[in-house]
Amino acid sequence: MKKVLVIVDVQNDFVDGALGTKEAVEILPYVKEEISKKYDDVFVTFDTHEENYLDTLEGKMLPVKHCIRHTEGWKLNKEIQDALENVSYIPVEKPTFGSCTLVQMITALQPDEITLVGLCTDICVISNALLLRAALYNTKINVVEKACAGVTKEKHLAALETMRSCQINVL
């Protein structure tokens, strides 16, 4: 059985930086726990923006500079980077919430099961989970509730409920 782990945007700006939250910090032990499990392939996404972020559509809707390529805020959280030290993983830069590139790479692998963890449940985690669900409609897809955090607790719970409605397992 081929299993894939997707770690979504556990970057400094989303953990304790420009858009960080207490809940984001609290998921770190659970993300590390998931990293320690056996997966055939691991993908790590990086929300990636350029210096002109505030001039983009997203930047106009969310006018907070974050995850600017190669800045400290763009880098993975140190605890997660350390947990990945002996894990072979594929980094995927994405300029927006969901990544068609990620979906193409995972689709090519034809996994039996995909598990997602990370930030933010109600934006990037759900976007990637739904893209994967659409592309791999017969594949078991999981989201680990304790290893995800939303912009708010309410939005986190709403996103989990939406994913359940779309036959994504919330563990």
N, CA, C and O of each residue as an XYZ file, in Angstrom:
684
protein
N       0.836     -1.176      0.000
C       0.000      0.000      0.000
C       0.883      1.242      0.000
O       1.683      1.437      0.915
N       0.741      2.074     -1.015
C       1.560      3.277     -1.167
C       0.893      4.450     -0.445
O      -0.244      4.819     -0.742
N       1.642      5.034      0.526
C       1.124      6.123      1.345
C       1.945      7.394      1.144
O       3.174      7.358      1.077
N       1.231      8.518      1.051
C       1.851      9.823      0.827
C       1.454     10.771      1.962
O       0.300     10.798      2.390
N       2.426     11.541      2.438
C       2.180     12.600      3.417
C       2.392     13.949      2.733
O       3.376     14.151      2.022
N       1.452     14.864      2.959
C       1.584     16.231      2.462
C       1.589     17.160      3.676
O       0.621     17.217      4.434
N       2.689     17.882      3.843
C       2.831     18.864      4.923
C       2.623     20.237      4.281
O       3.433     20.685      3.470
N       1.535     20.889      4.653
C       1.129     22.126      3.991
C       1.582     23.354      4.784
O       1.106     23.606      5.891
N       2.499     24.103      4.201
C       2.826     25.472      4.626
C       3.130     25.672      6.113
O       2.672     26.649      6.706
N       3.888     24.771      6.717
C       4.262     24.965      8.128
C       5.517     25.851      8.150
O       6.600     25.443      8.568
N       5.309     27.070      7.681
C       6.373     28.056      7.533
C       6.310     29.060      8.684
O       5.274     29.240      9.324
N       7.434     29.697      8.922
C       7.533     30.631     10.041
C       6.426     31.683     10.054
O       5.862     31.967     11.111
N       6.108     32.260      8.904
C       5.089     33.314      8.898
C       3.718     32.812      9.319
O       2.915     33.586      9.838
N       3.433     31.526      9.106
C       2.137     30.975      9.491
C       2.143     30.403     10.907
O       1.082     30.215     11.503
N       3.322     30.125     11.445
C       3.398     29.552     12.791
C       3.460     30.668     13.831
O       2.566     30.790     14.667
N       4.518     31.484     13.779
C       4.661     32.530     14.786
C       5.124     33.851     14.181
O       5.628     34.726     14.885
N       4.948     33.984     12.872
C       5.343     35.203     12.179
C       4.159     36.088     11.840
O       3.234     36.228     12.640
N       4.183     36.685     10.659
C       3.204     37.691     10.244
C       1.757     37.237     10.383
O       0.892     38.048     10.715
N       1.472     35.962     10.138
C       0.107     35.436     10.229
C      -0.001     34.294     11.237
O      -0.932     33.490     11.179
N       0.947     34.231     12.150
C       0.990     33.148     13.125
C      -0.125     33.225     14.153
O      -0.701     34.283     14.409
N      -0.411     32.055     14.739
C      -1.431     31.973     15.787
C      -0.958     31.004     16.868
O      -0.058     30.193     16.651
N      -1.582     31.108     18.025
C      -1.322     30.179     19.125
C      -1.664     28.754     18.676
O      -0.942     27.811     19.000
N      -2.735     28.601     17.950
C      -3.162     27.275     17.470
C      -2.150     26.680     16.500
O      -1.938     25.468     16.492
N      -1.531     27.514     15.691
C      -0.516     27.023     14.754
C       0.684     26.470     15.514
O       1.227     25.428     15.145
N       1.094     27.151     16.557
C       2.205     26.675     17.381
C       1.832     25.341     18.037
O       2.665     24.442     18.146
N       0.590     25.225     18.466
C       0.141     24.020     19.174
C       0.107     22.765     18.313
O       0.139     21.662     18.858
N       0.044     22.890     16.986
C      -0.016     21.691     16.131
C       1.359     21.077     15.879
O       1.445     19.946     15.401
N       2.433     21.798     16.191
C       3.782     21.330     15.834
C       4.092     19.923     16.339
O       4.628     19.130     15.565
N       3.790     19.562     17.587
C       4.082     18.189     18.028
C       3.339     17.134     17.204
O       3.863     16.044     16.973
N       2.136     17.453     16.767
C       1.335     16.497     16.001
C       1.831     16.363     14.567
O       1.767     15.282     13.981
N       2.325     17.465     14.003
C       2.939     17.390     12.665
C       4.205     16.539     12.749
O       4.449     15.691     11.890
N       5.004     16.770     13.784
C       6.233     15.975     13.973
C       5.897     14.498     14.168
O       6.594     13.627     13.648
N       4.848     14.222     14.904
C       4.425     12.828     15.096
C       4.073     12.177     13.762
O       4.418     11.021     13.518
N       3.395     12.915     12.911
C       3.019     12.371     11.596
C       4.265     12.148     10.736
O       4.345     11.158     10.009
N       5.226     13.052     10.813
C       6.484     12.908     10.063
C       7.205     11.639     10.494
O       7.867     10.998      9.678
N       7.088     11.270     11.752
C       7.808     10.092     12.255
C       7.201      8.768     11.787
O       7.817      7.713     11.942
N       6.010      8.819     11.221
C       5.364      7.598     10.731
C       5.933      7.215      9.369
O       6.644      7.999      8.740
N       5.613      6.002      8.921
C       6.159      5.489      7.660
C       5.290      5.928      6.479
O       4.118      5.565      6.377
N       5.892      6.711      5.601
C       5.257      7.125      4.350
C       6.220      6.812      3.215
O       7.438      6.901      3.368
N       5.652      6.448      2.082
C       6.487      6.164      0.912
C       7.026      7.441      0.284
O       8.153      7.477     -0.210
N       6.213      8.483      0.309
C       6.605      9.771     -0.263
C       6.097     10.884      0.639
O       5.002     10.799      1.196
N       6.910     11.934      0.778
C       6.546     13.093      1.588
C       6.720     14.340      0.729
O       7.752     14.537      0.088
N       5.692     15.170      0.731
C       5.729     16.446      0.021
C       5.575     17.552      1.050
O       4.791     17.429      1.991
N       6.324     18.633      0.868
C       6.244     19.788      1.752
C       5.962     21.008      0.885
O       6.758     21.364      0.016
N       4.804     21.650      1.137
C       4.494     22.836      0.331
C       4.994     24.098      1.021
O       5.061     24.194      2.246
N       5.337     25.048      0.180
C       5.797     26.359      0.626
C       4.933     27.422     -0.040
O       4.994     27.603     -1.256
N       4.132     28.122      0.751
C       3.437     29.291      0.240
C       4.556     30.236     -0.192
O       5.436     30.558      0.606
N       4.529     30.678     -1.437
C       5.670     31.430     -1.969
C       5.193     32.670     -2.717
O       4.510     32.579     -3.737
N       5.569     33.824     -2.186
C       5.207     35.083     -2.815
C       6.465     35.879     -3.127
O       7.544     35.599     -2.606
N       6.302     36.864     -3.978
C       7.400     37.748     -4.371
C       7.213     39.094     -3.671
O       6.200     39.327     -3.011
N       8.190     39.961     -3.822
C       8.153     41.278     -3.177
C       6.921     42.096     -3.576
O       6.490     42.970     -2.825
N       6.354     41.819     -4.749
C       5.184     42.572     -5.218
C       3.869     41.986     -4.699
O       2.807     42.278     -5.248
N       3.928     41.171     -3.658
C       2.746     40.470     -3.141
C       1.547     41.401     -2.953
O       0.434     41.047     -3.341
N       1.748     42.569     -2.373
C       0.632     43.468     -2.093
C      -0.048     43.975     -3.358
O      -1.161     44.496     -3.286
N       0.599     43.835     -4.520
C       0.006     44.240     -5.798
C      -0.785     43.113     -6.455
O      -1.446     43.339     -7.469
N      -0.729     41.901     -5.896
C      -1.445     40.764     -6.467
C      -2.889     40.747     -5.970
O      -3.231     41.446     -5.016
N      -3.733     39.945     -6.622
C      -5.125     39.814     -6.182
C      -5.184     39.333     -4.739
O      -5.932     39.884     -3.931
N      -4.391     38.299     -4.407
C      -4.382     37.800     -3.030
C      -3.916     38.886     -2.071
O      -4.489     39.057     -0.995
N      -2.878     39.619     -2.460
C      -2.338     40.673     -1.608
C      -3.322     41.799     -1.356
O      -3.287     42.442     -0.307
N      -4.199     42.033     -2.319
C      -5.231     43.064     -2.130
C      -6.338     42.557     -1.201
O      -6.962     43.338     -0.483
N      -6.573     41.241     -1.223
C      -7.602     40.656     -0.365
C      -7.060     40.393      1.049
O      -7.796     40.473      2.033
N      -5.771     40.081      1.128
C      -5.103     39.821      2.410
C      -3.837     40.682      2.434
O      -2.753     40.195      2.111
N      -3.968     41.955      2.813
C      -2.831     42.881      2.712
C      -1.812     42.735      3.848
O      -1.515     43.695      4.559
N      -1.290     41.530      4.000
C      -0.241     41.270      4.986
C       0.877     40.549      4.244
O       0.702     39.415      3.798
N       2.029     41.212      4.111
C       3.168     40.572      3.445
C       3.581     39.337      4.237
O       3.802     39.405      5.446
N       3.682     38.197      3.533
C       4.065     36.954      4.204
C       4.677     36.005      3.184
O       4.420     36.093      1.983
N       5.481     35.111      3.695
C       6.095     34.049      2.882
C       6.727     34.583      1.596
O       6.562     34.009      0.519
N       7.451     35.690      1.733
C       8.184     36.245      0.593
C       9.404     35.354      0.378
O      10.193     35.126      1.295
N       9.543     34.857     -0.840
C      10.580     33.883     -1.185
C      11.930     34.205     -0.542
O      12.435     35.323     -0.641
N      12.500     33.190      0.121
C      13.828     33.208      0.729
C      13.974     34.117      1.951
O      15.088     34.334      2.426
N      12.854     34.652      2.466
C      12.934     35.400      3.726
C      12.824     34.406      4.878
O      12.533     33.229      4.666
N      13.056     34.880      6.085
C      12.925     34.018      7.267
C      11.489     33.509      7.415
O      11.274     32.359      7.797
N      10.527     34.348      7.120
C       9.124     33.958      7.224
C       8.726     32.875      6.235
O       7.796     32.113      6.499
N       9.413     32.794      5.102
C       9.135     31.796      4.062
C       9.668     30.414      4.446
O       9.152     29.396      3.984
N      10.688     30.382      5.281
C      11.323     29.105      5.638
C      10.411     28.250      6.507
O       9.510     28.747      7.182
N      10.680     26.928      6.465
C       9.951     26.010      7.338
C      10.243     26.334      8.789
O      11.338     26.781      9.127
N       9.260     26.108      9.643
C       9.454     26.212     11.075
C      10.621     25.298     11.461
O      10.725     24.187     10.941
N      11.487     25.741     12.352
C      12.689     24.988     12.702
C      12.381     23.605     13.267
O      13.066     22.639     12.932
N      11.367     23.495     14.113
C      11.019     22.185     14.670
C      10.649     21.201     13.559
O      11.019     20.028     13.609
N       9.929     21.682     12.574
C       9.507     20.822     11.459
C      10.704     20.515     10.571
O      10.869     19.383     10.116
N      11.535     21.513     10.325
C      12.748     21.282      9.528
C      13.623     20.231     10.207
O      14.145     19.339      9.539
N      13.786     20.327     11.512
C      14.576     19.337     12.250
C      13.949     17.951     12.170
O      14.663     16.958     12.028
N      12.629     17.870     12.259
C      11.939     16.576     12.180
C      12.103     15.940     10.802
O      12.051     14.718     10.663
N      12.299     16.769      9.797
C      12.473     16.285      8.419
C      13.927     15.974      8.071
O      14.223     15.556      6.951
N      14.830     16.176      9.024
C      16.266     16.052      8.767
C      16.651     14.737      8.093
O      17.471     14.737      7.174
N      16.083     13.634      8.524
C      16.428     12.332      7.946
C      15.321     11.756      7.070
O      15.258     10.548      6.838
N      14.452     12.639      6.591
C      13.340     12.221      5.743
C      13.559     12.797      4.352
O      13.828     13.988      4.191
N      13.440     11.944      3.363
C      13.514     12.417      1.984
C      12.155     13.025      1.626
O      11.126     12.356      1.716
N      12.161     14.288      1.222
C      10.894     14.924      0.872
C      11.059     15.785     -0.374
O      12.162     16.179     -0.755
N       9.915     16.057     -0.989
C       9.885     16.869     -2.209
C       9.278     18.218     -1.843
O       8.115     18.280     -1.445
N      10.050     19.304     -1.971
C       9.485     20.626     -1.702
C       8.672     21.106     -2.912
O       9.057     20.893     -4.061
N       7.554     21.751     -2.628
C       6.705     22.270     -3.699
C       6.367     23.711     -3.367
O       5.656     23.980     -2.399
N       6.872     24.636     -4.166
C       6.519     26.041     -3.997
C       5.184     26.268     -4.693
O       4.953     25.783     -5.801
N       4.302     27.021     -4.018
C       3.001     27.309     -4.612
C       2.673     28.788     -4.429
O       2.800     29.318     -3.325
N       2.256     29.450     -5.488
C       1.987     30.881     -5.418
C       0.591     31.220     -4.897
O       0.255     32.390     -4.717
N      -0.215     30.189     -4.657
C      -1.573     30.406     -4.183
C      -1.992     29.242     -3.297
O      -1.164     28.403     -2.942
N      -3.246     29.187     -2.946
C      -3.733     28.252     -1.939
C      -3.523     26.792     -2.311
O      -2.913     26.040     -1.550
N      -4.016     26.389     -3.461
C      -3.876     25.010     -3.914
C      -2.805     24.904     -4.972
O      -2.508     25.880     -5.661
N      -2.222     23.723     -5.107
C      -1.140     23.531     -6.064
C      -1.469     22.438     -7.069
O      -1.527     21.258     -6.725
N      -1.683     22.845     -8.309
C      -1.907     21.867     -9.379
C      -0.640     21.048     -9.613
O      -0.727     19.874     -9.973
N       0.522     21.639     -9.417
C       1.789     20.909     -9.555
C       1.857     19.773     -8.536
O       2.225     18.650     -8.880
N       1.505     20.063     -7.290
C       1.474     19.034     -6.258
C       0.536     17.904     -6.667
O       0.889     16.730     -6.558
N      -0.638     18.250     -7.129
C      -1.631     17.247     -7.525
C      -1.107     16.397     -8.675
O      -1.287     15.179     -8.669
N      -0.468     17.008     -9.650
C       0.096     16.250    -10.778
C       1.161     15.271    -10.303
O       1.189     14.121    -10.738
N       2.035     15.723     -9.414
C       3.104     14.843     -8.928
C       2.529     13.675     -8.134
O       2.977     12.540     -8.292
N       1.558     13.938     -7.297
C       0.967     12.865     -6.498
C       0.131     11.936     -7.371
O       0.147     10.721     -7.173
N      -0.588     12.485     -8.319
C      -1.385     11.658     -9.234
C      -0.490     10.681     -9.983
O      -0.867      9.527    -10.186
N       0.678     11.124    -10.391
C       1.609     10.248    -11.109
C       2.039      9.058    -10.254
O       2.369      8.000    -10.789
N       2.037      9.221     -8.946
C       2.434      8.142     -8.031
C       1.329      7.115     -7.819
O       1.601      5.981     -7.425
N       0.092      7.506     -8.076
C      -1.080      6.647     -7.840
C      -1.069      6.015     -6.446
O      -1.095      4.791     -6.320
N      -1.030      6.845     -5.398
C      -0.991      6.296     -4.038
C      -2.332      5.683     -3.645
O      -3.372      5.989     -4.229
N      -2.278      4.820     -2.652
C      -3.495      4.237     -2.092
C      -4.092      5.146     -1.019
O      -5.294      5.122     -0.758
N      -3.217      5.948     -0.403
C      -3.670      6.786      0.702
C      -2.820      8.052      0.773
O      -1.603      8.011      0.595
N      -3.485      9.177      1.036
C      -2.822     10.476      1.178
C      -3.258     11.071      2.509
O      -4.442     11.053      2.846
N      -2.300     11.600      3.265
C      -2.600     12.259      4.534
C      -2.056     13.677      4.468
O      -0.911     13.897      4.074
N      -2.891     14.641      4.859
C      -2.492     16.039      4.883
C      -2.461     16.559      6.309
O      -3.297     16.201      7.138
N      -1.470     17.419      6.581
C      -1.334     18.140      7.843
C      -0.883     19.550      7.505
O      -0.368     19.787      6.412
N      -1.066     20.490      8.424
C      -0.481     21.811      8.210
C      -1.420     22.979      8.369
O      -2.403     22.922      9.108
N      -1.092     24.054      7.650
C      -1.724     25.357      7.808
C      -2.127     25.933      6.446
O      -1.484     25.650      5.435
N      -3.094     26.668      6.427
C      -4.199     26.827      7.336
C      -5.323     25.903      6.868
O      -5.570     25.780      5.669
N      -6.000     25.255      7.815
C      -7.029     24.277      7.490
C      -8.044     24.844      6.513
O      -8.423     24.176      5.552
N      -8.483     26.061      6.749
C      -9.571     26.666      5.991
C      -9.125     27.353      4.699
O      -9.954     27.919      3.987
N      -7.845     27.310      4.394
C      -7.387     27.938      3.151
C      -6.564     26.935      2.342
O      -7.070     26.358      1.380
N      -5.336     26.728      2.710
C      -4.436     25.906      1.889
C      -4.631     24.403      2.091
O      -4.521     23.639      1.133
N      -4.917     23.968      3.312
C      -5.124     22.529      3.515
C      -6.359     22.082      2.751
O      -6.301     21.107      2.001
N      -7.476     22.777      2.928
C      -8.703     22.373      2.247
C      -8.574     22.498      0.727
O      -9.094     21.657     -0.007
N      -7.888     23.535      0.249
C      -7.716     23.695     -1.202
C      -6.981     22.507     -1.802
O      -7.392     21.971     -2.831
N      -5.898     22.098     -1.161
C      -5.130     20.966     -1.684
C      -5.873     19.642     -1.508
O      -5.809     18.777     -2.381
N      -6.569     19.480     -0.395
C      -7.338     18.259     -0.171
C      -8.430     18.105     -1.231
O      -8.641     17.007     -1.747
N      -9.120     19.191     -1.556
C     -10.190     19.111     -2.551
C      -9.641     18.908     -3.964
O     -10.244     18.193     -4.765
N      -8.517     19.524     -4.271
C      -7.885     19.270     -5.575
C      -7.475     17.798     -5.692
O      -7.679     17.171     -6.731
N      -6.904     17.262     -4.631
C      -6.511     15.848     -4.636
C      -7.737     14.948     -4.728
O      -7.703     13.936     -5.429
N      -8.822     15.298     -4.032
C     -10.052     14.519     -4.097
C     -10.583     14.492     -5.527
O     -11.014     13.442     -6.003
N     -10.560     15.617     -6.208
C     -11.057     15.687     -7.583
C     -10.192     14.859     -8.537
O     -10.712     14.185     -9.427
N      -8.892     14.911     -8.349
C      -7.978     14.192     -9.244
C      -7.904     12.704     -8.935
O      -7.738     11.886     -9.839
N      -8.025     12.355     -7.672
C      -7.857     10.963     -7.231
C      -9.109     10.520     -6.472
O      -9.058     10.255     -5.271
N     -10.222     10.445     -7.182
C     -11.523     10.229     -6.548
C     -11.697      8.861     -5.904
O     -12.633      8.675     -5.127
N     -10.831      7.900     -6.197
C     -10.904      6.586     -5.557
C      -9.787      6.362     -4.539
O      -9.574      5.239     -4.081
N      -9.091      7.414     -4.194
C      -7.977      7.315     -3.239
C      -8.443      7.773     -1.869
O      -9.164      8.762     -1.747
N      -8.029      7.052     -0.844
C      -8.333      7.435      0.529
C      -7.522      8.688      0.868
O      -6.298      8.701      0.741
N      -8.216      9.730      1.298
C      -7.557     10.983      1.669
C      -7.932     11.301      3.107
O      -9.105     11.284      3.478
N      -6.905     11.595      3.915
C      -7.063     11.901      5.332
C      -6.534     13.296      5.631
O      -5.616     13.788      4.974
N      -7.133     13.917      6.634
C      -6.612     15.146      7.211
C      -6.547     14.905      8.711
O      -7.530     14.488      9.322
N      -5.387     15.169      9.302
C      -5.217     14.954     10.739
C      -5.625     16.233     11.472
O      -4.924     17.244     11.423
N      -6.763     16.167     12.146
C      -7.352     17.351     12.782
C      -6.387     18.047     13.738
O      -6.256     19.270     13.690
N      -5.705     17.290     14.608
C      -4.802     17.884     15.609
C      -3.525     18.429     14.981
O      -2.802     19.196     15.618
N      -3.241     18.043     13.744
C      -2.027     18.493     13.070
C      -2.326     19.588     12.050
O      -1.530     19.849     11.148
N      -3.488     20.223     12.208
C      -3.885     21.346     11.358
C      -4.441     22.455     12.238
O      -4.963     22.197     13.323
N      -4.327     23.679     11.767
C      -4.940     24.813     12.448
C      -5.441     25.781     11.397
O      -4.831     25.957     10.342
N      -6.565     26.402     11.707
C      -7.140     27.377     10.786
C      -6.827     28.793     11.210
O      -6.150     29.031     12.210
N      -7.335     29.727     10.428
C      -7.177     31.144     10.744
C      -7.836     31.429     12.094
O      -7.326     32.212     12.895
N      -8.976     30.783     12.329
C      -9.636     30.805     13.635
C     -10.084     29.381     13.938
O     -10.132     28.537     13.044
N     -10.406     29.120     15.179
C     -10.906     27.793     15.570
C     -12.205     27.473     14.811
O     -12.407     26.345     14.361
N     -13.070     28.471     14.678
C     -14.348     28.270     13.986
C     -14.140     27.924     12.513
O     -14.806     27.034     11.982
N     -13.233     28.614     11.865
C     -12.973     28.331     10.443
C     -12.301     26.968     10.281
O     -12.558     26.267      9.302
N     -11.451     26.591     11.222
C     -10.824     25.264     11.227
C     -11.909     24.193     11.258
O     -11.893     23.267     10.447
N     -12.848     24.316     12.189
C     -13.915     23.324     12.322
C     -14.824     23.304     11.093
O     -15.249     22.235     10.656
N     -15.122     24.471     10.536
C     -15.960     24.539      9.334
C     -15.274     23.852      8.151
O     -15.920     23.143      7.379
N     -13.958     24.066      8.012
C     -13.214     23.429      6.911
C     -13.197     21.916      7.077
O     -13.339     21.180      6.101
N     -13.025     21.453      8.307
C     -13.048     20.007      8.552
C     -14.400     19.429      8.165
O     -14.466     18.358      7.560
N     -15.466     20.117      8.503
C     -16.812     19.633      8.163
C     -17.020     19.614      6.647
O     -17.626     18.681      6.119
N     -16.531     20.619      5.958
C     -16.628     20.641      4.498
C     -15.852     19.474      3.896
O     -16.336     18.825      2.969
N     -14.658     19.200      4.411
C     -13.876     18.078      3.895
C     -14.584     16.753      4.160
O     -14.580     15.872      3.300
N     -15.187     16.599      5.329
C     -15.966     15.379      5.609
C     -17.067     15.210      4.560
O     -17.314     14.102      4.084
N     -17.723     16.312      4.207
C     -18.795     16.275      3.204
C     -18.284     15.813      1.847
O     -19.037     15.271      1.039
N     -17.004     16.033      1.609
C     -16.391     15.663      0.324
C     -15.621     14.351      0.428
O     -14.714     14.085     -0.361
N     -15.991     13.540      1.406
C     -15.433     12.192      1.592
C     -13.932     12.184      1.844
O     -13.202     11.312      1.372
N     -13.500     13.180      2.600
C     -12.131     13.225      3.095
C     -12.211     12.857      4.569
O     -12.982     13.456      5.319
N     -11.426     11.885      4.984
C     -11.454     11.409      6.355
C     -10.766     12.387      7.281
O      -9.628     12.787      7.032
N     -11.441     12.774      8.341
C     -10.845     13.644      9.345
C     -10.465     12.748     10.518
O     -11.327     12.182     11.190
N      -9.165     12.631     10.750
C      -8.653     11.744     11.791
C      -8.360     12.525     13.070
O      -7.919     11.944     14.062
